[in-house]
Amino acid sequence: EPITLEWLSALDNDSILLDIGANVGMYTVIAAKIYKAKVFAFEPEPINYSILIKNIILNGISDLVSSYPAGISNIDGFTSFYIQDTRVGGSNNTINQPLDFELKEMKYKHKISCISYKLNTLLNNKYISQPTHIKIDVDGLEYLIIENGLDVINSPILKSLIIEINPNLKQHLDMIDLLGKYNFKFDKS
């Protein structure tokens, strides 16, 4: 995704990236290895998480990356994770409820247990540092992360967000409006 790569180029060694939906760690690795940013990476899918860890180790960035086999959503605690795509690097998986990227009921292949946190909980309990940049790509439920992360979003330290959205979803349009109240602008590119 060229737009995300361009967005990452604004990072430097003073940056703190929160990578929500890190998958196998492509953006985590670029942020830490190339730009020397500190990264908090969250990925609940176990196969992708294991590859994320391997990529962190192979690239020698363990000192810069804190990774967690957990999801970020609208609940704190144990929940279900629904897996539709079982390939390495697969996506279109979801936490808490089996919904696809259009928020329609999803046919899934596997349901496993996982742990989830609200974004505010992570910051308020000091599990993460206040990020300067946030990437969110969770295939439809991004709006739940934002709604439960306004303490993080409202920080003057936060410089930018990149969020995969579906402009056909009311929940995503409402999220854009909510972020506008915090002085973030929607870039349609």
Secondary structure, DSSP 8 states (H G I E B T S, - for coil): -HHHHHHHTT--TT-EEEEET-TTSHHHHIIIIIT--EEEEE---HHHHHHHHHHHHHTT-TTTEEEES-EESS--EEEEEEES--STT----EESS-B-TTSSB---SEEEEEEEE-HHHHHHTTSS---SEEEE--TT-HHHHHHT-HHHHT-TT--EEEE---TT-HHHHHHHHHHHTTT------
